[in-house]
């Protein structure tokens, strides 16, 4: 069964390697398009950028909220404790989100 998915390069330097990284997995590239100087993006490219931005914003807001709660700061030795810390931070975030949605 072929693997499919999406590839999310964050910088143009990593976008150079997108074909090498994404194509063997059968993944498609999700990179914002930039218009050449003095030209405008086509309607299809603008729509694609809008879709990519909507998804990226949703994901980045989750990580930013978790960072505000201290999830990005883990002082532990060992993979088991770090994994437990991540699981507890995810649980706290989910409980916080659930409380906000219940209001």
ROTI-362760 format. One record per atom (N, C-alpha, C, O, CB): residue in three letters; atom name; x, y, z. Coordinates in steps of 0.1 Angstrom, whole numbers, plus 5000, padded with zeros to 4 digits. Glycine has a CB too. Layout:
ATOM resn name    x    y    z
ATOM  ALA   CA    X    Y    Z
...
//
This chain:
ATOM resn name    x    y    z
ATOM  UNK    N 5008 4988 5000
ATOM  UNK   CA 5000 5000 5000
ATOM  UNK    C 5009 5012 5000
ATOM  UNK    O 5017 5014 5009
ATOM  UNK   CB 4991 5000 5012
ATOM  UNK    N 5007 5022 4991
ATOM  UNK   CA 5015 5034 4990
ATOM  UNK    C 5012 5043 5001
ATOM  UNK    O 5001 5045 5006
ATOM  UNK   CB 5014 5041 4977
ATOM  UNK    N 5023 5050 5006
ATOM  UNK   CA 5021 5060 5017
ATOM  UNK    C 5018 5073 5010
ATOM  UNK    O 5025 5077 5001
ATOM  UNK   CB 5033 5060 5026
ATOM  UNK    N 5008 5080 5015
ATOM  UNK   CA 5006 5093 5010
ATOM  UNK    C 5004 5103 5022
ATOM  UNK    O 5003 5099 5033
ATOM  UNK   CB 4993 5093 5002
ATOM  UNK    N 5006 5115 5019
ATOM  UNK   CA 5004 5125 5030
ATOM  UNK    C 5008 5139 5024
ATOM  UNK    O 5007 5142 5012
ATOM  UNK   CB 5013 5122 5041
ATOM  UNK    N 5012 5148 5033
ATOM  UNK   CA 5015 5161 5030
ATOM  UNK    C 5029 5165 5035
ATOM  UNK    O 5032 5160 5046
ATOM  UNK   CB 5004 5171 5035
ATOM  UNK    N 5036 5173 5028
ATOM  UNK   CA 5049 5177 5032
ATOM  UNK    C 5049 5192 5035
ATOM  UNK    O 5044 5200 5026
ATOM  UNK   CB 5060 5173 5021
ATOM  UNK    N 5053 5197 5047
ATOM  UNK   CA 5052 5210 5050
ATOM  UNK    C 5065 5217 5052
ATOM  UNK    O 5069 5219 5064
ATOM  UNK   CB 5043 5212 5063
ATOM  UNK    N 5073 5220 5042
ATOM  UNK   CA 5085 5227 5044
ATOM  UNK    C 5083 5241 5050
ATOM  UNK    O 5074 5248 5046
ATOM  UNK   CB 5093 5228 5031
ATOM  UNK    N 5091 5245 5059
ATOM  UNK   CA 5089 5257 5066
ATOM  UNK    C 5098 5269 5060
ATOM  UNK    O 5095 5280 5062
ATOM  UNK   CB 5093 5256 5081
ATOM  UNK    N 5109 5265 5053
ATOM  UNK   CA 5117 5276 5047
ATOM  UNK    C 5121 5272 5033
ATOM  UNK    O 5120 5260 5030
ATOM  UNK   CB 5130 5277 5056
ATOM  UNK    N 5124 5282 5025
ATOM  UNK   CA 5128 5279 5011
ATOM  UNK    C 5140 5270 5010
ATOM  UNK    O 5141 5262 5001
ATOM  UNK   CB 5130 5292 5003
ATOM  UNK    N 5149 5270 5020
ATOM  UNK   CA 5161 5262 5020
ATOM  UNK    C 5157 5247 5021
ATOM  UNK    O 5163 5238 5015
ATOM  UNK   CB 5171 5265 5031
ATOM  UNK    N 5146 5244 5029
ATOM  UNK   CA 5142 5230 5030
ATOM  UNK    C 5133 5227 5018
ATOM  UNK    O 5132 5215 5014
ATOM  UNK   CB 5134 5228 5043
ATOM  UNK    N 5128 5237 5011
ATOM  UNK   CA 5119 5234 4999
ATOM  UNK    C 5128 5228 4988
ATOM  UNK    O 5122 5221 4979
ATOM  UNK   CB 5112 5247 4995
ATOM  UNK    N 5141 5231 4987
ATOM  UNK   CA 5149 5225 4977
ATOM  UNK    C 5149 5210 4978
ATOM  UNK    O 5150 5203 4968
ATOM  UNK   CB 5163 5231 4978
ATOM  UNK    N 5149 5205 4990
ATOM  UNK   CA 5149 5191 4992
ATOM  UNK    C 5136 5184 4992
ATOM  UNK    O 5134 5172 4995
ATOM  UNK   CB 5156 5188 5005
ATOM  UNK    N 5125 5192 4989
ATOM  UNK   CA 5112 5187 4990
ATOM  UNK    C 5109 5175 4981
ATOM  UNK    O 5104 5165 4985
ATOM  UNK   CB 5102 5197 4987
ATOM  UNK    N 5114 5175 4969
ATOM  UNK   CA 5112 5164 4959
ATOM  UNK    C 5119 5152 4965
ATOM  UNK    O 5113 5141 4965
ATOM  UNK   CB 5118 5167 4946
ATOM  UNK    N 5131 5153 4970
ATOM  UNK   CA 5139 5142 4975
ATOM  UNK    C 5132 5136 4987
ATOM  UNK    O 5132 5124 4989
ATOM  UNK   CB 5153 5146 4978
ATOM  UNK    N 5126 5145 4996
ATOM  UNK   CA 5120 5140 5008
ATOM  UNK    C 5106 5135 5006
ATOM  UNK    O 5102 5125 5011
ATOM  UNK   CB 5121 5151 5019
ATOM  UNK    N 5098 5143 4999
ATOM  UNK   CA 5083 5140 4999
ATOM  UNK    C 5080 5130 4988
ATOM  UNK    O 5071 5121 4991
ATOM  UNK   CB 5076 5153 4996
ATOM  UNK    N 5086 5130 4977
ATOM  UNK   CA 5081 5121 4966
ATOM  UNK    C 5082 5107 4969
ATOM  UNK    O 5073 5099 4965
ATOM  UNK   CB 5089 5124 4954
ATOM  UNK    N 5093 5102 4975
ATOM  UNK   CA 5093 5087 4978
ATOM  UNK    C 5081 5083 4987
ATOM  UNK    O 5077 5071 4986
ATOM  UNK   CB 5106 5083 4985
ATOM  UNK    N 5076 5092 4995
ATOM  UNK   CA 5065 5089 5004
ATOM  UNK    C 5051 5090 4997
ATOM  UNK    O 5041 5087 5002
ATOM  UNK   CB 5065 5097 5016
ATOM  UNK    N 5052 5096 4985
ATOM  UNK   CA 5039 5099 4978
ATOM  UNK    C 5032 5111 4984
ATOM  UNK    O 5020 5112 4982
ATOM  UNK   CB 5030 5087 4979
ATOM  UNK    N 5039 5120 4990
ATOM  UNK   CA 5033 5131 4996
ATOM  UNK    C 5033 5143 4987
ATOM  UNK    O 5042 5144 4978
ATOM  UNK   CB 5041 5135 5010
ATOM  UNK    N 5024 5152 4989
ATOM  UNK   CA 5024 5164 4981
ATOM  UNK    C 5030 5176 4989
ATOM  UNK    O 5030 5176 5001
ATOM  UNK   CB 5009 5168 4977
ATOM  UNK    N 5035 5186 4982
ATOM  UNK   CA 5042 5197 4988
ATOM  UNK    C 5032 5208 4991
ATOM  UNK    O 5023 5211 4984
ATOM  UNK   CB 5053 5202 4978
ATOM  UNK    N 5034 5213 5003
ATOM  UNK   CA 5026 5225 5008
ATOM  UNK    C 5035 5236 5012
ATOM  UNK    O 5039 5237 5023
ATOM  UNK   CB 5017 5221 5020
ATOM  UNK    N 5038 5245 5002
ATOM  UNK   CA 5046 5256 5004
ATOM  UNK    C 5040 5268 4998
ATOM  UNK    O 5034 5268 4987
ATOM  UNK   CB 5060 5254 4997
ATOM  UNK    N 5040 5279 5006
ATOM  UNK   CA 5033 5291 5001
ATOM  UNK    C 5040 5296 4988
ATOM  UNK    O 5053 5296 4987
ATOM  UNK   CB 5033 5302 5012
ATOM  UNK    N 5033 5301 4979
ATOM  UNK   CA 5038 5306 4966
ATOM  UNK    C 5040 5321 4968
ATOM  UNK    O 5033 5328 4975
ATOM  UNK   CB 5028 5303 4955
ATOM  UNK    N 5051 5326 4961
ATOM  UNK   CA 5054 5340 4962
ATOM  UNK    C 5054 5345 4947
ATOM  UNK    O 5060 5339 4939
ATOM  UNK   CB 5068 5342 4969
ATOM  UNK    N 5048 5357 4945
ATOM  UNK   CA 5047 5362 4932
ATOM  UNK    C 5061 5368 4928
ATOM  UNK    O 5068 5374 4936
ATOM  UNK   CB 5036 5373 4931
ATOM  UNK    N 5065 5367 4915
ATOM  UNK   CA 5077 5374 4911
ATOM  UNK    C 5075 5389 4912
ATOM  UNK    O 5063 5394 4912
ATOM  UNK   CB 5080 5370 4896
ATOM  UNK    N 5086 5396 4912
ATOM  UNK   CA 5085 5411 4914
ATOM  UNK    C 5077 5417 4902
ATOM  UNK    O 5080 5414 4890
ATOM  UNK   CB 5099 5417 4914
ATOM  UNK    N 5068 5426 4905
ATOM  UNK   CA 5060 5433 4895
ATOM  UNK    C 5049 5425 4890
ATOM  UNK    O 5042 5430 4880
ATOM  UNK   CB 5069 5437 4884
ATOM  UNK    N 5046 5413 4895
ATOM  UNK   CA 5035 5405 4889
ATOM  UNK    C 5027 5400 4901
ATOM  UNK    O 5031 5401 4913
ATOM  UNK   CB 5041 5392 4882
ATOM  UNK    N 5014 5396 4898
ATOM  UNK   CA 5005 5392 4908
ATOM  UNK    C 5004 5377 4907
ATOM  UNK    O 5006 5370 4897
ATOM  UNK   CB 4991 5399 4907
ATOM  UNK    N 5000 5371 4919
ATOM  UNK   CA 4997 5356 4919
ATOM  UNK    C 4984 5354 4911
ATOM  UNK    O 4975 5362 4911
ATOM  UNK   CB 4996 5351 4933
ATOM  UNK    N 4983 5342 4905
ATOM  UNK   CA 4970 5338 4899
ATOM  UNK    C 4960 5335 4909
ATOM  UNK    O 4963 5334 4921
ATOM  UNK   CB 4972 5326 4889
ATOM  UNK    N 4947 5335 4905
ATOM  UNK   CA 4937 5332 4915
ATOM  UNK    C 4938 5318 4921
ATOM  UNK    O 4935 5316 4933
ATOM  UNK   CB 4923 5333 4908
ATOM  UNK    N 4943 5308 4913
ATOM  UNK   CA 4945 5295 4919
ATOM  UNK    C 4956 5295 4929
ATOM  UNK    O 4955 5288 4939
ATOM  UNK   CB 4948 5285 4908
ATOM  UNK    N 4967 5303 4927
ATOM  UNK   CA 4978 5303 4936
ATOM  UNK    C 4974 5311 4949
ATOM  UNK    O 4977 5307 4960
ATOM  UNK   CB 4990 5310 4930
ATOM  UNK    N 4966 5321 4948
ATOM  UNK   CA 4960 5328 4960
ATOM  UNK    C 4951 5319 4968
ATOM  UNK    O 4952 5319 4980
ATOM  UNK   CB 4953 5341 4955
ATOM  UNK    N 4943 5311 4961
ATOM  UNK   CA 4934 5302 4968
ATOM  UNK    C 4943 5291 4975
ATOM  UNK    O 4940 5287 4987
ATOM  UNK   CB 4924 5295 4959
ATOM  UNK    N 4953 5286 4969
ATOM  UNK   CA 4962 5276 4975
ATOM  UNK    C 4969 5282 4987
ATOM  UNK    O 4970 5275 4997
ATOM  UNK   CB 4972 5271 4964
ATOM  UNK    N 4974 5294 4986
ATOM  UNK   CA 4981 5301 4997
ATOM  UNK    C 4971 5302 5009
ATOM  UNK    O 4975 5301 5021
ATOM  UNK   CB 4986 5314 4993
ATOM  UNK    N 4959 5306 5006
ATOM  UNK   CA 4949 5308 5016
ATOM  UNK    C 4946 5295 5024
ATOM  UNK    O 4945 5295 5036
ATOM  UNK   CB 4936 5314 5010
ATOM  UNK    N 4944 5284 5016
ATOM  UNK   CA 4942 5271 5022
ATOM  UNK    C 4953 5267 5031
ATOM  UNK    O 4951 5262 5042
ATOM  UNK   CB 4939 5260 5012
ATOM  UNK    N 4966 5268 5026
ATOM  UNK   CA 4977 5264 5034
ATOM  UNK    C 4979 5273 5046
ATOM  UNK    O 4982 5268 5057
ATOM  UNK   CB 4990 5266 5025
ATOM  UNK    N 4976 5286 5045
ATOM  UNK   CA 4977 5295 5057
ATOM  UNK    C 4967 5291 5067
ATOM  UNK    O 4970 5292 5079
ATOM  UNK   CB 4975 5309 5052
ATOM  UNK    N 4955 5288 5063
ATOM  UNK   CA 4944 5284 5073
ATOM  UNK    C 4948 5272 5081
ATOM  UNK    O 4947 5272 5094
ATOM  UNK   CB 4931 5282 5066
ATOM  UNK    N 4954 5262 5075
ATOM  UNK   CA 4958 5250 5082
ATOM  UNK    C 4970 5253 5091
ATOM  UNK    O 4970 5249 5102
ATOM  UNK   CB 4962 5239 5072
ATOM  UNK    N 4980 5261 5086
ATOM  UNK   CA 4992 5264 5093
ATOM  UNK    C 4988 5272 5106
ATOM  UNK    O 4994 5270 5116
ATOM  UNK   CB 5002 5271 5085
ATOM  UNK    N 4979 5282 5104
ATOM  UNK   CA 4975 5290 5116
ATOM  UNK    C 4969 5282 5127
ATOM  UNK    O 4972 5284 5139
ATOM  UNK   CB 4966 5301 5111
ATOM  UNK    N 4960 5272 5123
ATOM  UNK   CA 4954 5264 5133
ATOM  UNK    C 4964 5256 5141
ATOM  UNK    O 4963 5255 5153
ATOM  UNK   CB 4944 5254 5126
ATOM  UNK    N 4974 5251 5134
ATOM  UNK   CA 4984 5242 5141
ATOM  UNK    C 4993 5251 5149
ATOM  UNK    O 4997 5248 5160
ATOM  UNK   CB 4993 5235 5130
ATOM  UNK    N 4998 5263 5144
ATOM  UNK   CA 5007 5271 5151
ATOM  UNK    C 5001 5277 5164
ATOM  UNK    O 5008 5279 5174
ATOM  UNK   CB 5012 5282 5142
ATOM  UNK    N 4988 5280 5163
ATOM  UNK   CA 4981 5285 5175
ATOM  UNK    C 4981 5275 5187
ATOM  UNK    O 4982 5278 5198
ATOM  UNK   CB 4967 5290 5172
ATOM  UNK    N 4979 5262 5183
ATOM  UNK   CA 4980 5252 5193
ATOM  UNK    C 4993 5251 5200
ATOM  UNK    O 4994 5250 5212
ATOM  UNK   CB 4976 5238 5187
ATOM  UNK    N 5004 5251 5192
ATOM  UNK   CA 5017 5250 5197
ATOM  UNK    C 5021 5263 5205
ATOM  UNK    O 5028 5262 5216
ATOM  UNK   CB 5028 5249 5186
ATOM  UNK    N 5016 5275 5201
ATOM  UNK   CA 5018 5287 5209
ATOM  UNK    C 5011 5286 5222
ATOM  UNK    O 5017 5290 5232
ATOM  UNK   CB 5013 5299 5201
ATOM  UNK    N 4999 5282 5222
ATOM  UNK   CA 4992 5281 5235
ATOM  UNK    C 4998 5271 5244
ATOM  UNK    O 4999 5273 5256
ATOM  UNK   CB 4977 5276 5233
ATOM  UNK    N 5003 5260 5239
ATOM  UNK   CA 5010 5250 5247
ATOM  UNK    C 5023 5256 5253
ATOM  UNK    O 5027 5253 5264
ATOM  UNK   CB 5013 5237 5240
ATOM  UNK    N 5030 5264 5245
ATOM  UNK   CA 5042 5270 5249
ATOM  UNK    C 5039 5280 5260
ATOM  UNK    O 5047 5281 5270
ATOM  UNK   CB 5049 5277 5238
ATOM  UNK    N 5028 5287 5260
ATOM  UNK   CA 5024 5296 5270
ATOM  UNK    C 5022 5289 5283
ATOM  UNK    O 5024 5294 5294
ATOM  UNK   CB 5011 5304 5266
ATOM  UNK    N 5017 5277 5283
ATOM  UNK   CA 5014 5269 5295
ATOM  UNK    C 5027 5262 5300
ATOM  UNK    O 5026 5255 5310
ATOM  UNK   CB 5003 5258 5292
ATOM  UNK    N 5038 5263 5292
ATOM  UNK   CA 5051 5257 5297
ATOM  UNK    C 5054 5244 5291
ATOM  UNK    O 5063 5237 5296
ATOM  UNK   CB 5050 5256 5312
ATOM  UNK    N 5047 5240 5280
ATOM  UNK   CA 5049 5227 5274
ATOM  UNK    C 5063 5226 5267
ATOM  UNK    O 5068 5215 5264
ATOM  UNK   CB 5038 5223 5265
ATOM  UNK    N 5068 5237 5263
ATOM  UNK   CA 5081 5237 5256
ATOM  UNK    C 5093 5237 5265
ATOM  UNK    O 5104 5237 5261
ATOM  UNK   CB 5082 5250 5247
ATOM  UNK    N 5091 5237 5278
ATOM  UNK   CA 5102 5237 5288
ATOM  UNK    C 5101 5224 5296
ATOM  UNK    O 5093 5222 5305
ATOM  UNK   CB 5101 5249 5297
ATOM  UNK    N 5110 5215 5293
ATOM  UNK   CA 5110 5202 5299
ATOM  UNK    C 5124 5199 5305
ATOM  UNK    O 5134 5198 5298
ATOM  UNK   CB 5106 5190 5289
ATOM  UNK    N 5124 5199 5319
ATOM  UNK   CA 5137 5196 5326
ATOM  UNK    C 5137 5182 5331
ATOM  UNK    O 5133 5180 5343
ATOM  UNK   CB 5140 5207 5337
ATOM  UNK    N 5140 5173 5323
ATOM  UNK   CA 5140 5159 5328
ATOM  UNK    C 5151 5151 5321
ATOM  UNK    O 5155 5155 5310
ATOM  UNK   CB 5126 5152 5326
ATOM  UNK    N 5155 5141 5328
ATOM  UNK   CA 5165 5132 5322
ATOM  UNK    C 5159 5119 5319
ATOM  UNK    O 5153 5113 5327
ATOM  UNK   CB 5178 5130 5332
ATOM  UNK    N 5160 5115 5306
ATOM  UNK   CA 5154 5102 5302
ATOM  UNK    C 5142 5104 5293
ATOM  UNK    O 5134 5113 5295
ATOM  UNK   CB 5150 5094 5314
ATOM  UNK    N 5141 5095 5284
ATOM  UNK   CA 5130 5096 5274
ATOM  UNK    C 5116 5093 5281
ATOM  UNK    O 5106 5099 5277
ATOM  UNK   CB 5132 5086 5263
ATOM  UNK    N 5116 5084 5291
ATOM  UNK   CA 5103 5081 5297
ATOM  UNK    C 5097 5093 5304
ATOM  UNK    O 5085 5095 5303
ATOM  UNK   CB 5105 5069 5307
ATOM  UNK    N 5106 5100 5311
ATOM  UNK   CA 5100 5112 5319
ATOM  UNK    C 5097 5123 5309
ATOM  UNK    O 5087 5130 5311
ATOM  UNK   CB 5111 5117 5329
ATOM  UNK    N 5104 5125 5298
ATOM  UNK   CA 5101 5135 5289
ATOM  UNK    C 5088 5131 5281
ATOM  UNK    O 5080 5140 5279
ATOM  UNK   CB 5113 5137 5278
ATOM  UNK    N 5086 5119 5278
ATOM  UNK   CA 5074 5114 5272
ATOM  UNK    C 5062 5116 5281
ATOM  UNK    O 5051 5121 5277
ATOM  UNK   CB 5075 5099 5268
ATOM  UNK    N 5064 5113 5294
ATOM  UNK   CA 5053 5116 5304
ATOM  UNK    C 5050 5131 5305
ATOM  UNK    O 5038 5134 5306
ATOM  UNK   CB 5057 5110 5318
ATOM  UNK    N 5060 5139 5305
ATOM  UNK   CA 5058 5154 5305
ATOM  UNK    C 5050 5158 5293
ATOM  UNK    O 5040 5166 5295
ATOM  UNK   CB 5071 5161 5306
ATOM  UNK    N 5053 5153 5281
ATOM  UNK   CA 5046 5157 5269
ATOM  UNK    C 5031 5152 5270
ATOM  UNK    O 5022 5159 5266
ATOM  UNK   CB 5053 5151 5257
ATOM  UNK    N 5029 5140 5275
ATOM  UNK   CA 5016 5135 5276
ATOM  UNK    C 5007 5143 5286
ATOM  UNK    O 4996 5146 5283
ATOM  UNK   CB 5016 5120 5280
ATOM  UNK    N 5013 5147 5297
ATOM  UNK   CA 5006 5155 5307
ATOM  UNK    C 5003 5169 5301
ATOM  UNK    O 4992 5174 5304
ATOM  UNK   CB 5014 5156 5320
ATOM  UNK    N 5013 5175 5294
ATOM  UNK   CA 5010 5188 5288
ATOM  UNK    C 4999 5187 5278
ATOM  UNK    O 4991 5196 5277
ATOM  UNK   CB 5023 5193 5282
ATOM  UNK    N 4999 5176 5270
ATOM  UNK   CA 4988 5175 5260
ATOM  UNK    C 4975 5173 5267
ATOM  UNK    O 4964 5178 5263
ATOM  UNK   CB 4991 5163 5251
ATOM  UNK    N 4975 5166 5278
ATOM  UNK   CA 4962 5164 5286
ATOM  UNK    C 4957 5177 5291
ATOM  UNK    O 4945 5180 5291
ATOM  UNK   CB 4965 5154 5297
ATOM  UNK    N 4966 5185 5297
ATOM  UNK   CA 4962 5198 5302
ATOM  UNK    C 4957 5207 5291
ATOM  UNK    O 4947 5214 5293
ATOM  UNK   CB 4974 5204 5309
ATOM  UNK    N 4964 5207 5280
ATOM  UNK   CA 4959 5215 5269
ATOM  UNK    C 4945 5211 5265
ATOM  UNK    O 4936 5219 5262
ATOM  UNK   CB 4969 5214 5257
ATOM  UNK    N 4943 5198 5263
ATOM  UNK   CA 4930 5193 5259
ATOM  UNK    C 4919 5196 5270
ATOM  UNK    O 4908 5199 5266
ATOM  UNK   CB 4930 5177 5257
ATOM  UNK    N 4922 5195 5282
ATOM  UNK   CA 4913 5199 5293
ATOM  UNK    C 4909 5214 5292
ATOM  UNK    O 4898 5218 5294
ATOM  UNK   CB 4918 5195 5307
ATOM  UNK    N 4920 5222 5290
ATOM  UNK   CA 4918 5236 5289
ATOM  UNK    C 4909 5240 5277
ATOM  UNK    O 4900 5248 5277
ATOM  UNK   CB 4931 5244 5288
ATOM  UNK    N 4912 5233 5266
ATOM  UNK   CA 4904 5235 5254
ATOM  UNK    C 4889 5231 5256
ATOM  UNK    O 4880 5238 5251
ATOM  UNK   CB 4910 5228 5242
ATOM  UNK    N 4887 5219 5262
ATOM  UNK   CA 4874 5214 5265
ATOM  UNK    C 4866 5224 5274
ATOM  UNK    O 4854 5227 5272
ATOM  UNK   CB 4875 5201 5272
ATOM  UNK    N 4873 5230 5284
ATOM  UNK   CA 4867 5239 5293
ATOM  UNK    C 4863 5252 5285
ATOM  UNK    O 4852 5258 5288
ATOM  UNK   CB 4876 5243 5305
ATOM  UNK    N 4871 5256 5276
ATOM  UNK   CA 4868 5268 5268
ATOM  UNK    C 4856 5265 5259
ATOM  UNK    O 4847 5274 5257
ATOM  UNK   CB 4880 5273 5260
ATOM  UNK    N 4855 5254 5253
ATOM  UNK   CA 4844 5250 5244
ATOM  UNK    C 4831 5248 5251
ATOM  UNK    O 4820 5250 5245
ATOM  UNK   CB 4848 5238 5236
ATOM  UNK    N 4832 5244 5264
ATOM  UNK   CA 4819 5241 5272
ATOM  UNK    C 4813 5254 5276
ATOM  UNK    O 4801 5254 5279
ATOM  UNK   CB 4823 5233 5284
ATOM  UNK    N 4820 5266 5276
ATOM  UNK   CA 4814 5278 5280
ATOM  UNK    C 4803 5283 5271
ATOM  UNK    O 4797 5294 5273
ATOM  UNK   CB 4825 5289 5281
//
